Amino acid sequence: MGGKEEVVLSRMEPKMQFSHTRLNSFKLGLTHSMWEKKHAKKTSSKKKARDPSPTEMSVEPWASPQDQAAAEHTRSKISPAAQEQEQPDKLCLESFWSEVETIRQGCGEADLDPTRRDSRQSEEGEQEEQWLADAGLSTLISEDSEDVDKAVLLSTLTRTQAEAVQRRLDSYTLSRRKKNKLPPRDVRDIFSSPIAQALLPESQNSKDLPQNSMASVAKMPFSAVTPEHQRAAPKEEFLITDIAYCEQAVIFIKQANFPLNNIPYRKEDGTLPRVICPKCRLGVTRIQDLSLADMKKVRQLALIDMTALCDLLELEVKRHKTGKRKIAESPLFGVPLATLLETDQKIKPITSIPLFLHTLLSFLEKKGVDSEGILRVPGSQSRIKLLQQNLEANFYKGRFNWDEVSPNDAAALLKKFIRELPDPLLTAEYLNTFSAVRDITELRQKLHMLNLLILLLPEPNRSTLKALLEFLSKVVNREKKNRMNLWAVATIMAPNLFLHKAVPSRLTDGAEKGQAEKAADVMRLLIRYQDLLWTVPNFLMSQVRRLNENSNRRYQFKNLLRKIQPDSREKTEKNSEPRRTIKIQVGDLVNGTMEFQLNINCRTSDLLAQFYRQFLRSPENGKGKMRRNGSVGYPDCALYEVGGNIGEHCLDTETHLLDLYNSNPGGEWVIKTKPNGGRGQ
């Protein structure tokens, strides 16, 4: 299947629903449709042309940017023997344990002892209480809150997510009973209360939910639900984001037990397939596209779904809290990311990662990506120590000369900066969960877990991790010159991210080769699929919209409104192609409004094209700025969805606007200039 090929799926039975989302049942059956198209030799009658429905999707590949295209071209010129290396070789494994030894020497052997507890596990009941607070469910154990407050977030959850909440409440209740304290109300009491029943969507209360969810994937090929180690390594994987990841796991676990016949067995060779993500008509939502208020809700819902997924996969993950540590005297190394950013944003307000890291990565991209053995070849320890002292004294004064730095020494400084952060880059709370991903056998479930974990990271950590992964991807793409393939880069960088003195780790336990491969496997997934992992899955976007809608209804209830406003989507059905008034707030260039006619096919890109023609590039209203070379530059603008059931949402250029209008008729559309986000956004 070509990288730009689009597949339009046929209309399916609309009555079949999954959980709270009103999605057609074919979405988890996508794999079947694609598989059938490639392998079944059947003819079908021609159908009349029609406009696509809002639930139809085009299939577009992820993890295939221009850099990867260049990398594939490079790999095609490498000898077949080199291309067959899909597992870490002896040199990679030696480099892995060399990195581990370097970390041990830097922080002391005892700091990496899994029995040592510099970070502490929460006391009995404390961990559940903190989890409920992080998930936005602390009202469940508060005697002061009202039923309606407790029902708002619960009303958006799927059945499996609600069961995960119940388990945490049961554990909390048990611990409180041991301490002779009154238990909180049972979550089932809240779900069964009249207020909760009024807020819960019909599909949420349906007793037929499991059967419907199973029916939605009844036609999936066995290869789609067979564990990877039982079937040949696929060349393509399909990632569905419209349905909660934990609900997909329920279906997978049930169908994985079906009897399988004639399924070829092939030992997993470590080859990473091309991942294809169905793109819905509301477009892709990237992390930086949402407001901080909406991202907070995304994180709460992601935590619930991630916890439910861990329960289903039987991953026992303990969250840790780092103890108090001595504040580093250095202005660069050993300083918390938040502190570095607070200092750097006084110099450069729009920066999202530390200025030192940005400068270091820029230097390595210019001078290091073509250096043979970059990241693997160690720098001189004496030079690195002098470089660190020089940087700490002169970096912020602007007197440091990068021309005298060798690429290998700079790469060593990069790894040193990451591992000397007082808290792990992946955070003390979730470092062990990131590490546990290596024990999941199914690739899609690994990606599900990593996607949720990325959403849970604090913004400074997430932006810094993205900047690091973007650099590592560029190193891999220059494999022909630097001799560093994906396995090599992942194997060397894994210890620097997954080993930290603040969190006990069992990464180095057991057989050396197996542990190194597992750790490197998680690292290479982060590098290879980073573009996909930095998006908000569609099911979380739907839950956030419902959460906002239910919050509005809560206020209506509290104000004793006798009738909740009817869903305005019913009004839009009478006028299938309405006109919208779009606000324009493009700095000091253009402020006003414009009219735009909606139809079934118009997208965000069409609206922006009309805006540029009408306001920026027209002879009468030209607002471009003359560049030095004589060309005219125009501001980079985007369409934002503001209000209604969302806070603020920067829209994908492929968003179908009529579907968006029907999804959030109460929201306003505003054209604004894009923020000049830096590296790692």
N, C-alpha and C positions, 0 to 999 in steps of 0.2 A: 504493500500500500504506500503510495507516494506521500511525501511529507506535506504536500499542499492539497491532497485529495480531500474532497468533502463528500460525506455520505449523508443523505437525507433519509431519515427513518420514516416508515409508514405510520399512519394513525392507528392507535391501538384502542382497546375498549376503555372508555373514560371512567367507568364505574369503579374500577379496581383502584384502591387507594392504599398507601402505605403510611401508617402512623398518622401524624397530624398533617403532613404535607399532602396537597392535592396533586399528586404526580401520577401520570399514566404508568401502567404497570410495565411498560417495555423498558424502563430505564435500567433496571438491573439485568434485563434481558438483552442489553446492547451487545454484550460479548457474543451471545448466541447469533444475533443478526449478522455481525461481522464474520463470525466463524462459518455460518451457513453460506454467506456470500462467496467466501473464498473456497470452500471445500465441497459444497453440494452442487451437483450438476442438474439443476432443475430449471424448468422454464416457467415463467409466470405471465399471465395476461397483462396487457398494457392498461394502465389506469389513466383516467383523465387528469390533466394538469389542474392543480389547485394551489391556493395559498397555503403556506405552512401554518400549522397550529402553534400556539404558544409553547407547547411542550416538546416540539421537535427540536433536535439538536444537530449541530454540525460537529463532526469529529475532527479535532485538531491535535497535533502532537505537542507534547511538552518536552522540555529539556532538549530542544533542538534550535538554539539561537544561532546567530551567524558564527560565533566562536566555535560551536560544536560542528557546524558544517565544515569549517576550515580544518577542524581536528580530524573529521572523517576523511577529508581529502588527504591529509597528512598520513593517516593510518593506512590508506590504500596503497601508499608507496612503500610501506614497511614490509619487510619480508614476511611470508606466511608463517615462518617459525616464530617470529616475534609476535605476530598477531595472535597466535594460539595461546600465548601466555595470559591466561585468565585467572590465575591465582598467584599470590605473592611468591616470588622465588627466594632462594637462599639468601641473596643479598638484602632483599626487603625484610626478611625475618631477622637477620642480623642487625639491620638498622633499627627495627622496632625495639629490640632488647637493649640496643645501645642508647636509644632515647630514654627507655625506662631507667637505665643505670644513671644517666645524666640527671634525671629528675630525682632519683634517690640521693645522689650526692649533693644536690642543691638544697634539699629540704630535710635530709636526714632519713635514715632507714625506718625509724619508728613512726614517722609521719605517714608512711604508706602502709603501715600494718593494719590489716582489716579489723583487728581486735581493738585497736586504739580508737578512742572516741573524743577527738578534738571537737568534732561536731556531735551534737547529742540528738538522740531520738526522743521524741516527745513522750511525756508520761502517759499512762493509761488514761484515755479519754481526751487528753489535750490535743492529740493529733486529729481526732475526729472533729473536735470543736474548731480547730484551725481550718480544717478542710471545709466545713460548713460555712465558715466566714469567707474563705477564698472563693467558694462557689456562689456567694451571694445568698446563702440560705440560713444565715444566723438567726433569722426571725423564727425558724422552726423550733429553736430551743429558748426563745425569749417569751416570757409570760406576758410581757407588756404589749406585744404586737397583736393585731387583729387577724382574724381568719382571712380576710380579703388580702392583706399584705402577704400572707404566707402562700396564698394560692397563685399569685401573679406569675412567679418564675416557674412553679411546678406545672402550671397549665401549658407550658411550652415543651415539656419533656416528653420523650418517647417512653414506652413501657420499660425498656431495658435501662434507660437512664434513671427512671424513677426507682427501679429496683436497686440500683447502685446507691441512690440517696438513702433508701430505706435501710440498707445494710450499715451505712455509716451512722444513721440514727439509732439503730439497734445496738451497735457497739458502744455508742455514747451513752445510751440509756443504761446498759449493763454496768458500765464503769461508774455512773452516777449512783446507781443502786448500791454498789459496793461501798460507796462513801456516804451512804444513808442520806442521799439527797433526792428530792423529787425528780422523777424522770420527765423529759419533755413529751409533748403530745406526739402520738404516733402519726407518721405521715399519711397513713391510710385514713385516719380521721379527717385530715385536711382535704384529702382527695374526695372523700365522700360527703363533705359538707355542702349545703345548698349553694353557697357562694362559689365554691370551687367547681361544682357541677355546671353552674351558669357560665363560668369562664372557660371551661375545658371544651375544645372542639369535639365534634361528634366522633371523629375517627379515634380520638384519644381514649374514649370510653368504650369503644367497641370491644366486645369479647372475642370477635373473630379476627383480631389483629394478626396473631401469628399465622393463621391460615392464609390470610390475604397476602402477607409478606412472603410466605412460601410460594403462593401461586404466582407472585410477580417474577419469580426466577425459576419457575418450573421448567422452562425451556432452555435454560442455560446449559451449554455443553459440559460434559464431565470434566474437561480440561480446565474449565473456569473455576471449579470448586475442588479440584484435586490438589493436595499438598504438593509443593514444588518438587520434593525429593521423590515423588512417586510418578512423575511424568517428565517428558522431555522438556528441556529449558525452552520457554517460549521466546519468540522473536518480538512479540508485542504483548503488552499488558494494558487492560482497560481499567481506568480508575473512575468510579462513579462517586460523585460528591453530592448528589441530590438527596441521598438517604443517609441517616446517621451511621457513622462507622461502626458503632456497637451493634446496631441492628443488622448491618451487613455481616458482622461476625457471627451473630446468632444463626443466620441463614447458612453461612459457610460451614459452621460446625455441624449443623443438621445434615446438610447435603454431602459433606465429606465422608459421612458414614454409609452412603449408598454403595451397593456392590458395583465394582468397576470391572469391566471386561474389555479385553483387547487394548488396554492402555499401555503403550510402550514405556518401559522403564529405562531411564538413563541417569547416570550419576550426575548430580548438579555440578556444573563446571564453573560456576561463578560468573557467567556472562550476564551482563545487565541488559535487559530488553528495552526496546523503545516503549515508553509509556504514553498512551493515548487517553486524553481526558475529554469526555463529551462536554462541549461548550453550550450551555443553555442560552436561551434567547435574552436573558437579562445580563449576559456577559460575564466576564471574569472579575472578581473582586480581589484586589491585592491588599496586603495588610495596610499599606500607607494610604489606601483610598478611603478609609473610614475615620470618623472623628474619634477623639480619645474616649468620649462617653460610650460610643457604640463598641469600640474595641474592648472596653472594660467588660461589657456584657458578653462579647465574643469569648473572652478569656474565662469567664465564669462558666459558660456553657461548654467550652472546650474541656475544662477540667472535669466536669461531670461525665462527658462522653469518654474522655481518656480513662477515667477511673472505671467506668463500666466495661471498657474494652480490656483493661488490665484484669478485671475480675473474670471475664469470659475466657481470656487466654491463660488464666492462672499465673499471672506474673505478680509475685509478691514484692512489692516495691515500698521501701520505707523512706519517707521524706526526712531530711536532716535539716537542722538549723545550725549555722556556724556560731561558734562561741566568739567572745570578744578577743580580738587580736590587736597586737601592737601596731599602731599607725606607722606606715613607712615614712622615713625622713626624705626619701627620694621624691621629686616632683613628677616622675614618669613611671617608674617601676614599683610594683607593689601597692599602687594607689587604686581604690575602688573606681570602677568605670563611671559611676554617677558623679563622683567628686571630680574626676578628670573632665567630664563633659561640662560640669558647672563652671569650671575654670575656663575651659576653651570657648564656651559659648559667649563669654564676655569679650573674647577677641573676635570670634566669627560666629554670630548668632545662629546661622542656619546649619551649622555642622551637626551631624548625627553620630559621629564617632570621634574619639580623641584625635586631636590634630597631629600628635606624634605618630599614631598608628597610620593615619592618612598619608603623612609624608613618607613614612617607612615603606608602605605598600606601593606608593607611587614610584619611589626609587627602585624597588625590586622589579616592578613591571617594566621599567625602562632598561635597567642594567642586569637584572637577574634571571628573567624567565628563559633566556637562551643559554644560560650558564650550565654546563654539564654537571649533573648531580646536585643541582640546587635543592636545598632543604636537607639532602642526605649527607653531603660532604660537610664535616664540621668545620667551623671557623677556628681561628686561633684563640684560645682561652685568654691569653694575656692581652691580645688586641681587643677582644670583646669587652674585657673589664675596663680598659682605658677608654674605649668608645662609649661605654655606659656612663662613665664619670664625665666625659666631655659633653655628652648629650644633656645630662642632668644640669650641668653648669651653664650651657650656652644655647640650648634649643630655643627656649622662650625669648632669648635675647637676639635671636636671629643671626648668631655668629658661628653656627656649626657648618662645616664644609663637608658635604656629602661626597664630593669628588674623591676624597681620600679613603672611602669605605669600599671594601671588597664585597661582592654579592653574597659570598658564603658567610661573612661576618654579619651582614645585614639580616640574612635569613636566620642566623643563630639568635640575633637580637629579637626577631619577631617571635620565635618560639619561647624565648625567655620572658618576653612581655606577657604572653598569654598564660604561661604556667605560673608566673609570679603574681597574678592578680590575687588579692586577698580572698576573694570568693571565686569559685569556678566560673568560667565563661558560660557554662551550661547551667549555672546556679546550683547551690547546695541542695535545694529542694528537689530538683529534677535530674541531677547528674546520674543517679542510679537508675532512673527510668530510661534515660537515653541509653545507658549501658545495657539495660535489659532488652532493648530492641534486638540485640544480636541473637537472642534465644527464640525469636519468632521465626517460624519457617516460611510462612507465606509472604511473598514480596509485597502484595497490596496491603496487607495488614501492617507490615513494617512501615510503609509509606503513610498509612493512616495514622499510626502512632507518632511518627516523626512530625507530620503536619500539625497534629494537635499540640505536641510539645513545643514546636516553634511558636505557635500562637500564645503559649503560656509564658514564654520568656519575657522579662521586663524589656522595655523598649531599648535601653542602652545595650543590653546583652544581645538582643536580636539583631540590631543594626551592626554591631561589631562583628558578630558571627557571620552575617551576610557579606560584609566587606572581606573578611578572611576567606570565605568560600569562593567568592568571585575571583580573588587572586589565585587561589589554588586551582580553580578551573582553567585559568589562563596558563598556568604552569603545565597542566596536563595537555592542553591544546598545542603546546610547543614541544611535545614529546620527541619529535624527530631530532631536534637539536639538543635538548637537555637530557634525553634518555630517562625521563621520569614519567612513567605511565600512571594511570589512575590508581592501580594497586600500590605502586611505590609511594606516591604522595600520601595516600590514605594510611598506609602502614606506618609511615614516619610521623604523621601528624596526630594519629589516634592517641598515643600516650599523653601528648601535650594537652589534649582536651578532656580525656577520660580519667586521668590520674591527677589528683589534687590533694594536697596535705590537709585540707579542711574537711574532706569527706572520705571515710574508709572505703576502700575499693578491693574487690576480688578479681580485678582485671588480670593480675599476674598469677593467680592461682592455677593449678592444674597443668595440663600439657602445654608446653610453650607454643607449639605450632598452632594448635586449635584456638588458644586464647588470642594470639596475635591476629589470626584470620578473622575471628568474630569481631574484634574491636575495629579492625580495618574495614570490615564489611559495612558497619554502620557509618563510618567516616566517608566511605566512597558513595554511599547513598545520599548523604548530605551534599557532597560535591556535585554528583551527577544530576540529581533531581531538585536542586535548590530553587529553581524558578517555580516549580509546582508546589514545593513545601511552603513558599512564602505567599500563598493565596489563602483566602477564607473560603472554605467549602460552602457550597450552596445551601446545605441543610442548616448550617449555623446562621447564614444570612436570613433564612426563612424564620428561624427561631427568634432571632433578634427583632425582626419585624413584628412577629406576633407578641413578643414581650413588650415592645413599645405600644402596640395596640391595646394589650390587656392592661397596661399601666394607665392608659387614657381612660379605659372603661372603669378602672378602679376609682379614679377621681370622680367620674360621673356617678358611680355608686355612692361614694362618700358624700357627694353633694346632693344625694337623694333625688337625682333626676329620675323621673318616672319611666322614661323611655330612652334607651340607648339609641344614639343616632344610627339609622340604617346604613348598611355598607354602601358607600357611594359607588362601588363597582357595578351595582345593579343599574345605576343611571348611565354608565358608559356603554352598556350593551345597546341602548337605544340609539346611540350615536357612535357607530363603530369607527368613524374617522374624524375625531374632533380636532379642533385647533387649540394650540397651547400658546400662552404668552410667556416668553422666556425673558428673565431679567438679565441684564448685562452689567457686569461690574469689573471691567478690565482696567484697573488702576485709574490713572488720570487720562487715559486715552478715550475710552468709550464708556458711557453710563446711560442706560435707557432700557428699552424693551424691544423685542421683535416678535413677530407672529410666525408660527410654523404649523403647517398642516400635517397631521399624523396619518399614516396609513400602515398597512400590515407589514411593509418591507422597509420602512425608513429606519435608519440607525443613527446613533450619535454622530458618526462621521459625516452623515448627510447634513445634519443640523449645523455642525461646526463649519462645513464647507459653505453653506449659505451665509453664515455669520461673517466669514472672512470676505466673501464676495461683496456682501452688502455694506459692511462697516469698515473693514480694514484695507481692502484692495481696490475699492471702487475709485474712479477718478475724482468724484465729488468728496468722498469721505476718507480718502487714503490716510492711514494712521501709521504707516511703517516708518522705521528709523533707518536713515542712510548709514551704511557701513563704510569703512575705510576703502574697501575695494570697489565702491560704487554701487553695490547691490543694496536692495532694500530688505531689512529684517523686520519680521512681525512677531509679536509676543506669542508664546506658546500657551494656548488656551485649552480649557477643558470644561465639560458640562458637569455640573454638580446637581445632585438631588438633595434637597434640603427640606426637612420637616415631614409631617405626616407620620409614617411608621418608621422613620429613620432619622438619625441626627443630621449628619452630612455625609454624602457618599459621592466620591469622584467616579464618574461613570466610564466604563470601558467603551472604546470607540465602536465596538461591535454590538453594543446593547440595542435591542429592538425597542424603540420608544413607545409604541402602542402597548406592548406587553408591560413595560415599566409603568405606563400611565394606569393600566388596569390593576397593577400590583400595588401602586401607591398613589391613588388619585388625589390624596390630600397634600402631597408634597409639591414644593415649588422647584422650578428648574432655573439654575443660575449659571451663566457663563463667566468664568473667572480665569485669571492667569494661574498656571500651575506653579506651585512652590518650587524654588530652586533647591530641591533636596540633594544632599551630597551622596557620597559613596555609602553603600550599605542600607539604603532606604528599602 
